[in-house]
């Protein structure tokens, strides 16, 4: 399946998974490292806020991704 075939909800899930993977690459909580309180609070607020629907094409353009290259 290509990204252009994803629904908005599927795309959001994909983005969440990518963010989690990136955080796990940089932060090993087993080593006692923690996120700053301000980062945790911001992530929590964003999770609680209703996310406005954005067309996938607009999201991709914002991220600098070209549909034709996928």
PDB file of N, CA, C and O in Angstrom:
ATOM      1  N   UNK A   1       0.847  -1.180   0.000  1.00  0.00           N
ATOM      2  CA  UNK A   1       0.000   0.000   0.000  1.00  0.00           C
ATOM      3  C   UNK A   1       0.892   1.242   0.000  1.00  0.00           C
ATOM      4  O   UNK A   1       1.907   1.287   0.696  1.00  0.00           O
ATOM      5  N   UNK A   2       0.515   2.225  -0.767  1.00  0.00           N
ATOM      6  CA  UNK A   2       1.259   3.473  -0.825  1.00  0.00           C
ATOM      7  C   UNK A   2       0.613   4.495   0.106  1.00  0.00           C
ATOM      8  O   UNK A   2      -0.567   4.389   0.441  1.00  0.00           O
ATOM      9  N   UNK A   3       1.393   5.470   0.512  1.00  0.00           N
ATOM     10  CA  UNK A   3       0.892   6.495   1.426  1.00  0.00           C
ATOM     11  C   UNK A   3      -0.315   7.202   0.836  1.00  0.00           C
ATOM     12  O   UNK A   3      -1.247   7.536   1.568  1.00  0.00           O
ATOM     13  N   UNK A   4      -0.320   7.434  -0.452  1.00  0.00           N
ATOM     14  CA  UNK A   4      -1.433   8.158  -1.065  1.00  0.00           C
ATOM     15  C   UNK A   4      -2.738   7.378  -0.990  1.00  0.00           C
ATOM     16  O   UNK A   4      -3.806   7.942  -1.225  1.00  0.00           O
ATOM     17  N   UNK A   5      -2.670   6.100  -0.670  1.00  0.00           N
ATOM     18  CA  UNK A   5      -3.868   5.282  -0.552  1.00  0.00           C
ATOM     19  C   UNK A   5      -4.411   5.226   0.876  1.00  0.00           C
ATOM     20  O   UNK A   5      -5.474   4.649   1.104  1.00  0.00           O
ATOM     21  N   UNK A   6      -3.706   5.812   1.833  1.00  0.00           N
ATOM     22  CA  UNK A   6      -4.127   5.784   3.228  1.00  0.00           C
ATOM     23  C   UNK A   6      -5.282   6.741   3.486  1.00  0.00           C
ATOM     24  O   UNK A   6      -5.394   7.793   2.857  1.00  0.00           O
ATOM     25  N   UNK A   7      -6.136   6.352   4.423  1.00  0.00           N
ATOM     26  CA  UNK A   7      -7.156   7.278   4.894  1.00  0.00           C
ATOM     27  C   UNK A   7      -6.479   8.264   5.841  1.00  0.00           C
ATOM     28  O   UNK A   7      -5.333   8.054   6.240  1.00  0.00           O
ATOM     29  N   UNK A   8      -7.166   9.315   6.195  1.00  0.00           N
ATOM     30  CA  UNK A   8      -6.602  10.304   7.130  1.00  0.00           C
ATOM     31  C   UNK A   8      -6.256   9.631   8.447  1.00  0.00           C
ATOM     32  O   UNK A   8      -5.186   9.875   9.004  1.00  0.00           O
ATOM     33  N   UNK A   9      -7.148   8.787   8.949  1.00  0.00           N
ATOM     34  CA  UNK A   9      -6.897   8.116  10.229  1.00  0.00           C
ATOM     35  C   UNK A   9      -5.696   7.176  10.124  1.00  0.00           C
ATOM     36  O   UNK A   9      -4.883   7.119  11.046  1.00  0.00           O
ATOM     37  N   UNK A  10      -5.572   6.448   9.033  1.00  0.00           N
ATOM     38  CA  UNK A  10      -4.419   5.573   8.841  1.00  0.00           C
ATOM     39  C   UNK A  10      -3.128   6.380   8.774  1.00  0.00           C
ATOM     40  O   UNK A  10      -2.098   5.962   9.303  1.00  0.00           O
ATOM     41  N   UNK A  11      -3.187   7.538   8.121  1.00  0.00           N
ATOM     42  CA  UNK A  11      -2.017   8.408   8.020  1.00  0.00           C
ATOM     43  C   UNK A  11      -1.620   8.929   9.402  1.00  0.00           C
ATOM     44  O   UNK A  11      -0.434   8.981   9.729  1.00  0.00           O
ATOM     45  N   UNK A  12      -2.607   9.313  10.210  1.00  0.00           N
ATOM     46  CA  UNK A  12      -2.325   9.780  11.580  1.00  0.00           C
ATOM     47  C   UNK A  12      -1.666   8.684  12.402  1.00  0.00           C
ATOM     48  O   UNK A  12      -0.704   8.942  13.125  1.00  0.00           O
ATOM     49  N   UNK A  13      -2.171   7.472  12.297  1.00  0.00           N
ATOM     50  CA  UNK A  13      -1.586   6.349  13.034  1.00  0.00           C
ATOM     51  C   UNK A  13      -0.146   6.136  12.596  1.00  0.00           C
ATOM     52  O   UNK A  13       0.735   5.916  13.427  1.00  0.00           O
ATOM     53  N   UNK A  14       0.092   6.201  11.300  1.00  0.00           N
ATOM     54  CA  UNK A  14       1.446   6.059  10.770  1.00  0.00           C
ATOM     55  C   UNK A  14       2.368   7.134  11.342  1.00  0.00           C
ATOM     56  O   UNK A  14       3.481   6.831  11.772  1.00  0.00           O
ATOM     57  N   UNK A  15       1.915   8.382  11.350  1.00  0.00           N
ATOM     58  CA  UNK A  15       2.735   9.472  11.886  1.00  0.00           C
ATOM     59  C   UNK A  15       3.041   9.262  13.361  1.00  0.00           C
ATOM     60  O   UNK A  15       4.168   9.486  13.804  1.00  0.00           O
ATOM     61  N   UNK A  16       2.038   8.833  14.123  1.00  0.00           N
ATOM     62  CA  UNK A  16       2.262   8.564  15.555  1.00  0.00           C
ATOM     63  C   UNK A  16       3.324   7.485  15.735  1.00  0.00           C
ATOM     64  O   UNK A  16       4.212   7.616  16.579  1.00  0.00           O
ATOM     65  N   UNK A  17       3.233   6.419  14.941  1.00  0.00           N
ATOM     66  CA  UNK A  17       4.205   5.334  15.039  1.00  0.00           C
ATOM     67  C   UNK A  17       5.611   5.825  14.709  1.00  0.00           C
ATOM     68  O   UNK A  17       6.578   5.432  15.361  1.00  0.00           O
ATOM     69  N   UNK A  18       5.723   6.676  13.706  1.00  0.00           N
ATOM     70  CA  UNK A  18       7.034   7.220  13.323  1.00  0.00           C
ATOM     71  C   UNK A  18       7.605   8.074  14.450  1.00  0.00           C
ATOM     72  O   UNK A  18       8.790   7.972  14.769  1.00  0.00           O
ATOM     73  N   UNK A  19       6.774   8.906  15.047  1.00  0.00           N
ATOM     74  CA  UNK A  19       7.241   9.761  16.149  1.00  0.00           C
ATOM     75  C   UNK A  19       7.723   8.895  17.313  1.00  0.00           C
ATOM     76  O   UNK A  19       8.764   9.176  17.907  1.00  0.00           O
ATOM     77  N   UNK A  20       6.977   7.855  17.634  1.00  0.00           N
ATOM     78  CA  UNK A  20       7.374   6.966  18.728  1.00  0.00           C
ATOM     79  C   UNK A  20       8.702   6.296  18.413  1.00  0.00           C
ATOM     80  O   UNK A  20       9.570   6.199  19.280  1.00  0.00           O
ATOM     81  N   UNK A  21       8.866   5.833  17.179  1.00  0.00           N
ATOM     82  CA  UNK A  21      10.127   5.202  16.781  1.00  0.00           C
ATOM     83  C   UNK A  21      11.296   6.168  16.919  1.00  0.00           C
ATOM     84  O   UNK A  21      12.364   5.793  17.402  1.00  0.00           O
ATOM     85  N   UNK A  22      11.092   7.411  16.495  1.00  0.00           N
ATOM     86  CA  UNK A  22      12.163   8.409  16.574  1.00  0.00           C
ATOM     87  C   UNK A  22      12.512   8.688  18.028  1.00  0.00           C
ATOM     88  O   UNK A  22      13.688   8.753  18.384  1.00  0.00           O
ATOM     89  N   UNK A  23      11.497   8.852  18.868  1.00  0.00           N
ATOM     90  CA  UNK A  23      11.762   9.087  20.286  1.00  0.00           C
ATOM     91  C   UNK A  23      12.521   7.913  20.895  1.00  0.00           C
ATOM     92  O   UNK A  23      13.439   8.115  21.689  1.00  0.00           O
ATOM     93  N   UNK A  24      12.147   6.700  20.533  1.00  0.00           N
ATOM     94  CA  UNK A  24      12.829   5.524  21.071  1.00  0.00           C
ATOM     95  C   UNK A  24      14.281   5.453  20.616  1.00  0.00           C
ATOM     96  O   UNK A  24      15.132   4.936  21.340  1.00  0.00           O
ATOM     97  N   UNK A  25      14.573   5.968  19.423  1.00  0.00           N
ATOM     98  CA  UNK A  25      15.950   5.978  18.935  1.00  0.00           C
ATOM     99  C   UNK A  25      16.826   6.913  19.768  1.00  0.00           C
ATOM    100  O   UNK A  25      18.003   6.630  19.990  1.00  0.00           O
ATOM    101  N   UNK A  26      16.259   8.011  20.224  1.00  0.00           N
ATOM    102  CA  UNK A  26      17.044   9.027  20.916  1.00  0.00           C
ATOM    103  C   UNK A  26      16.957   8.938  22.432  1.00  0.00           C
ATOM    104  O   UNK A  26      17.785   9.518  23.135  1.00  0.00           O
ATOM    105  N   UNK A  27      15.978   8.228  22.935  1.00  0.00           N
ATOM    106  CA  UNK A  27      15.796   8.184  24.384  1.00  0.00           C
ATOM    107  C   UNK A  27      15.642   6.734  24.811  1.00  0.00           C
ATOM    108  O   UNK A  27      14.715   6.049  24.381  1.00  0.00           O
ATOM    109  N   UNK A  28      16.535   6.275  25.643  1.00  0.00           N
ATOM    110  CA  UNK A  28      16.435   4.933  26.187  1.00  0.00           C
ATOM    111  C   UNK A  28      16.011   5.077  27.638  1.00  0.00           C
ATOM    112  O   UNK A  28      16.835   5.306  28.523  1.00  0.00           O
ATOM    113  N   UNK A  29      14.708   4.938  27.868  1.00  0.00           N
ATOM    114  CA  UNK A  29      14.177   5.137  29.215  1.00  0.00           C
ATOM    115  C   UNK A  29      14.723   4.113  30.200  1.00  0.00           C
ATOM    116  O   UNK A  29      14.731   4.356  31.406  1.00  0.00           O
ATOM    117  N   UNK A  30      15.183   2.967  29.693  1.00  0.00           N
ATOM    118  CA  UNK A  30      15.764   1.961  30.579  1.00  0.00           C
ATOM    119  C   UNK A  30      17.088   2.422  31.165  1.00  0.00           C
ATOM    120  O   UNK A  30      17.535   1.895  32.184  1.00  0.00           O
ATOM    121  N   UNK A  31      17.713   3.391  30.537  1.00  0.00           N
ATOM    122  CA  UNK A  31      18.984   3.910  31.037  1.00  0.00           C
ATOM    123  C   UNK A  31      18.778   5.076  31.991  1.00  0.00           C
ATOM    124  O   UNK A  31      19.738   5.747  32.371  1.00  0.00           O
ATOM    125  N   UNK A  32      17.545   5.318  32.376  1.00  0.00           N
ATOM    126  CA  UNK A  32      17.268   6.384  33.326  1.00  0.00           C
ATOM    127  C   UNK A  32      17.086   7.748  32.708  1.00  0.00           C
ATOM    128  O   UNK A  32      16.920   8.730  33.431  1.00  0.00           O
ATOM    129  N   UNK A  33      17.113   7.841  31.389  1.00  0.00           N
ATOM    130  CA  UNK A  33      16.920   9.124  30.724  1.00  0.00           C
ATOM    131  C   UNK A  33      15.432   9.423  30.656  1.00  0.00           C
ATOM    132  O   UNK A  33      14.613   8.521  30.486  1.00  0.00           O
ATOM    133  N   UNK A  34      15.097  10.682  30.789  1.00  0.00           N
ATOM    134  CA  UNK A  34      13.691  11.073  30.755  1.00  0.00           C
ATOM    135  C   UNK A  34      13.503  12.262  29.833  1.00  0.00           C
ATOM    136  O   UNK A  34      14.444  12.996  29.529  1.00  0.00           O
ATOM    137  N   UNK A  35      12.275  12.433  29.402  1.00  0.00           N
ATOM    138  CA  UNK A  35      11.923  13.621  28.631  1.00  0.00           C
ATOM    139  C   UNK A  35      11.736  14.785  29.587  1.00  0.00           C
ATOM    140  O   UNK A  35      11.365  14.601  30.747  1.00  0.00           O
ATOM    141  N   UNK A  36      11.996  15.980  29.091  1.00  0.00           N
ATOM    142  CA  UNK A  36      11.735  17.164  29.893  1.00  0.00           C
ATOM    143  C   UNK A  36      10.240  17.240  30.177  1.00  0.00           C
ATOM    144  O   UNK A  36       9.423  16.831  29.352  1.00  0.00           O
ATOM    145  N   UNK A  37       9.892  17.758  31.332  1.00  0.00           N
ATOM    146  CA  UNK A  37       8.493  17.891  31.719  1.00  0.00           C
ATOM    147  C   UNK A  37       7.720  18.691  30.682  1.00  0.00           C
ATOM    148  O   UNK A  37       6.574  18.362  30.377  1.00  0.00           O
ATOM    149  N   UNK A  38       8.329  19.735  30.137  1.00  0.00           N
ATOM    150  CA  UNK A  38       7.640  20.571  29.155  1.00  0.00           C
ATOM    151  C   UNK A  38       7.303  19.778  27.894  1.00  0.00           C
ATOM    152  O   UNK A  38       6.263  20.009  27.279  1.00  0.00           O
ATOM    153  N   UNK A  39       8.174  18.843  27.504  1.00  0.00           N
ATOM    154  CA  UNK A  39       7.910  18.020  26.321  1.00  0.00           C
ATOM    155  C   UNK A  39       6.761  17.059  26.597  1.00  0.00           C
ATOM    156  O   UNK A  39       5.876  16.891  25.758  1.00  0.00           O
ATOM    157  N   UNK A  40       6.770  16.433  27.758  1.00  0.00           N
ATOM    158  CA  UNK A  40       5.690  15.515  28.130  1.00  0.00           C
ATOM    159  C   UNK A  40       4.361  16.257  28.173  1.00  0.00           C
ATOM    160  O   UNK A  40       3.356  15.762  27.664  1.00  0.00           O
ATOM    161  N   UNK A  41       4.350  17.441  28.777  1.00  0.00           N
ATOM    162  CA  UNK A  41       3.120  18.223  28.872  1.00  0.00           C
ATOM    163  C   UNK A  41       2.611  18.612  27.486  1.00  0.00           C
ATOM    164  O   UNK A  41       1.409  18.550  27.225  1.00  0.00           O
ATOM    165  N   UNK A  42       3.518  19.010  26.601  1.00  0.00           N
ATOM    166  CA  UNK A  42       3.105  19.402  25.249  1.00  0.00           C
ATOM    167  C   UNK A  42       2.527  18.212  24.486  1.00  0.00           C
ATOM    168  O   UNK A  42       1.491  18.336  23.832  1.00  0.00           O
ATOM    169  N   UNK A  43       3.189  17.066  24.566  1.00  0.00           N
ATOM    170  CA  UNK A  43       2.679  15.874  23.907  1.00  0.00           C
ATOM    171  C   UNK A  43       1.306  15.489  24.446  1.00  0.00           C
ATOM    172  O   UNK A  43       0.424  15.093  23.685  1.00  0.00           O
ATOM    173  N   UNK A  44       1.131  15.606  25.746  1.00  0.00           N
ATOM    174  CA  UNK A  44      -0.156  15.281  26.357  1.00  0.00           C
ATOM    175  C   UNK A  44      -1.244  16.242  25.879  1.00  0.00           C
ATOM    176  O   UNK A  44      -2.350  15.815  25.549  1.00  0.00           O
ATOM    177  N   UNK A  45      -0.931  17.541  25.842  1.00  0.00           N
ATOM    178  CA  UNK A  45      -1.917  18.529  25.375  1.00  0.00           C
ATOM    179  C   UNK A  45      -2.299  18.265  23.922  1.00  0.00           C
ATOM    180  O   UNK A  45      -3.475  18.330  23.562  1.00  0.00           O
ATOM    181  N   UNK A  46      -1.318  17.972  23.102  1.00  0.00           N
ATOM    182  CA  UNK A  46      -1.596  17.708  21.696  1.00  0.00           C
ATOM    183  C   UNK A  46      -2.460  16.465  21.537  1.00  0.00           C
ATOM    184  O   UNK A  46      -3.330  16.415  20.668  1.00  0.00           O
ATOM    185  N   UNK A  47      -2.224  15.482  22.360  1.00  0.00           N
ATOM    186  CA  UNK A  47      -3.006  14.263  22.294  1.00  0.00           C
ATOM    187  C   UNK A  47      -4.449  14.533  22.698  1.00  0.00           C
ATOM    188  O   UNK A  47      -5.366  13.919  22.153  1.00  0.00           O
ATOM    189  N   UNK A  48      -4.660  15.429  23.632  1.00  0.00           N
ATOM    190  CA  UNK A  48      -5.994  15.716  24.137  1.00  0.00           C
ATOM    191  C   UNK A  48      -6.790  16.652  23.226  1.00  0.00           C
ATOM    192  O   UNK A  48      -8.021  16.646  23.247  1.00  0.00           O
ATOM    193  N   UNK A  49      -6.090  17.447  22.435  1.00  0.00           N
ATOM    194  CA  UNK A  49      -6.769  18.391  21.555  1.00  0.00           C
ATOM    195  C   UNK A  49      -7.344  17.677  20.345  1.00  0.00           C
ATOM    196  O   UNK A  49      -6.782  16.697  19.854  1.00  0.00           O
ATOM    197  N   UNK A  50      -8.461  18.179  19.878  1.00  0.00           N
ATOM    198  CA  UNK A  50      -9.034  17.634  18.653  1.00  0.00           C
ATOM    199  C   UNK A  50      -8.206  18.139  17.488  1.00  0.00           C
ATOM    200  O   UNK A  50      -7.978  19.340  17.345  1.00  0.00           O
ATOM    201  N   UNK A  51      -7.765  17.225  16.674  1.00  0.00           N
ATOM    202  CA  UNK A  51      -6.940  17.585  15.523  1.00  0.00           C
ATOM    203  C   UNK A  51      -7.851  17.907  14.350  1.00  0.00           C
ATOM    204  O   UNK A  51      -8.723  17.119  13.985  1.00  0.00           O
ATOM    205  N   UNK A  52      -7.633  19.073  13.768  1.00  0.00           N
ATOM    206  CA  UNK A  52      -8.439  19.479  12.620  1.00  0.00           C
ATOM    207  C   UNK A  52      -8.124  18.573  11.430  1.00  0.00           C
ATOM    208  O   UNK A  52      -6.982  18.152  11.241  1.00  0.00           O
ATOM    209  N   UNK A  53      -9.130  18.286  10.648  1.00  0.00           N
ATOM    210  CA  UNK A  53      -8.919  17.489   9.445  1.00  0.00           C
ATOM    211  C   UNK A  53      -8.175  18.309   8.409  1.00  0.00           C
ATOM    212  O   UNK A  53      -8.583  19.416   8.057  1.00  0.00           O
ATOM    213  N   UNK A  54      -7.099  17.757   7.937  1.00  0.00           N
ATOM    214  CA  UNK A  54      -6.276  18.403   6.924  1.00  0.00           C
ATOM    215  C   UNK A  54      -6.202  17.444   5.740  1.00  0.00           C
ATOM    216  O   UNK A  54      -5.922  16.260   5.925  1.00  0.00           O
ATOM    217  N   UNK A  55      -6.447  17.932   4.540  1.00  0.00           N
ATOM    218  CA  UNK A  55      -6.322  17.046   3.386  1.00  0.00           C
ATOM    219  C   UNK A  55      -4.924  16.428   3.333  1.00  0.00           C
ATOM    220  O   UNK A  55      -3.931  17.092   3.629  1.00  0.00           O
ATOM    221  N   UNK A  56      -4.859  15.163   2.957  1.00  0.00           N
ATOM    222  CA  UNK A  56      -3.579  14.466   2.905  1.00  0.00           C
ATOM    223  C   UNK A  56      -2.580  15.198   2.006  1.00  0.00           C
ATOM    224  O   UNK A  56      -1.388  15.255   2.308  1.00  0.00           O
ATOM    225  N   UNK A  57      -3.078  15.756   0.901  1.00  0.00           N
ATOM    226  CA  UNK A  57      -2.166  16.460  -0.013  1.00  0.00           C
ATOM    227  C   UNK A  57      -1.522  17.663   0.675  1.00  0.00           C
ATOM    228  O   UNK A  57      -0.348  17.957   0.451  1.00  0.00           O
ATOM    229  N   UNK A  58      -2.291  18.351   1.507  1.00  0.00           N
ATOM    230  CA  UNK A  58      -1.754  19.500   2.240  1.00  0.00           C
ATOM    231  C   UNK A  58      -0.741  19.041   3.288  1.00  0.00           C
ATOM    232  O   UNK A  58       0.305  19.667   3.459  1.00  0.00           O
ATOM    233  N   UNK A  59      -1.047  17.959   3.981  1.00  0.00           N
ATOM    234  CA  UNK A  59      -0.121  17.435   4.983  1.00  0.00           C
ATOM    235  C   UNK A  59       1.189  17.009   4.331  1.00  0.00           C
ATOM    236  O   UNK A  59       2.271  17.292   4.845  1.00  0.00           O
ATOM    237  N   UNK A  60       1.082  16.333   3.206  1.00  0.00           N
ATOM    238  CA  UNK A  60       2.277  15.890   2.511  1.00  0.00           C
ATOM    239  C   UNK A  60       3.113  17.078   2.028  1.00  0.00           C
ATOM    240  O   UNK A  60       4.342  17.054   2.103  1.00  0.00           O
ATOM    241  N   UNK A  61       2.436  18.114   1.532  1.00  0.00           N
ATOM    242  CA  UNK A  61       3.143  19.307   1.063  1.00  0.00           C
ATOM    243  C   UNK A  61       3.850  19.976   2.239  1.00  0.00           C
ATOM    244  O   UNK A  61       4.992  20.417   2.111  1.00  0.00           O
ATOM    245  N   UNK A  62       3.180  20.050   3.372  1.00  0.00           N
ATOM    246  CA  UNK A  62       3.773  20.648   4.567  1.00  0.00           C
ATOM    247  C   UNK A  62       5.019  19.885   4.988  1.00  0.00           C
ATOM    248  O   UNK A  62       6.002  20.477   5.435  1.00  0.00           O
ATOM    249  N   UNK A  63       4.970  18.558   4.842  1.00  0.00           N
ATOM    250  CA  UNK A  63       6.107  17.720   5.214  1.00  0.00           C
ATOM    251  C   UNK A  63       7.184  17.667   4.136  1.00  0.00           C
ATOM    252  O   UNK A  63       8.252  17.088   4.339  1.00  0.00           O
ATOM    253  N   UNK A  64       6.890  18.282   2.976  1.00  0.00           N
ATOM    254  CA  UNK A  64       7.865  18.296   1.894  1.00  0.00           C
ATOM    255  C   UNK A  64       7.965  16.980   1.156  1.00  0.00           C
ATOM    256  O   UNK A  64       9.013  16.646   0.603  1.00  0.00           O
ATOM    257  N   UNK A  65       6.869  16.229   1.147  1.00  0.00           N
ATOM    258  CA  UNK A  65       6.855  14.928   0.473  1.00  0.00           C
ATOM    259  C   UNK A  65       6.078  15.042  -0.828  1.00  0.00           C
ATOM    260  O   UNK A  65       4.978  15.593  -0.865  1.00  0.00           O
ATOM    261  N   UNK A  66       6.662  14.519  -1.886  1.00  0.00           N
ATOM    262  CA  UNK A  66       6.044  14.560  -3.195  1.00  0.00           C
ATOM    263  C   UNK A  66       5.316  13.250  -3.442  1.00  0.00           C
ATOM    264  O   UNK A  66       5.923  12.181  -3.384  1.00  0.00           O
ATOM    265  N   UNK A  67       4.005  13.324  -3.721  1.00  0.00           N
ATOM    266  CA  UNK A  67       3.199  12.125  -3.969  1.00  0.00           C
ATOM    267  C   UNK A  67       3.820  11.242  -5.049  1.00  0.00           C
ATOM    268  O   UNK A  67       3.829  10.018  -4.920  1.00  0.00           O
ATOM    269  N   UNK A  68       4.334  11.852  -6.105  1.00  0.00           N
ATOM    270  CA  UNK A  68       4.841  11.109  -7.248  1.00  0.00           C
ATOM    271  C   UNK A  68       6.109  10.316  -6.934  1.00  0.00           C
ATOM    272  O   UNK A  68       6.468   9.397  -7.670  1.00  0.00           O
ATOM    273  N   UNK A  69       6.785  10.670  -5.845  1.00  0.00           N
ATOM    274  CA  UNK A  69       8.017   9.997  -5.487  1.00  0.00           C
ATOM    275  C   UNK A  69       7.782   8.832  -4.545  1.00  0.00           C
ATOM    276  O   UNK A  69       8.720   8.106  -4.215  1.00  0.00           O
ATOM    277  N   UNK A  70       6.546   8.640  -4.108  1.00  0.00           N
ATOM    278  CA  UNK A  70       6.256   7.567  -3.164  1.00  0.00           C
ATOM    279  C   UNK A  70       6.062   6.248  -3.845  1.00  0.00           C
ATOM    280  O   UNK A  70       5.809   5.242  -3.182  1.00  0.00           O
TER     281      UNK A  70
END
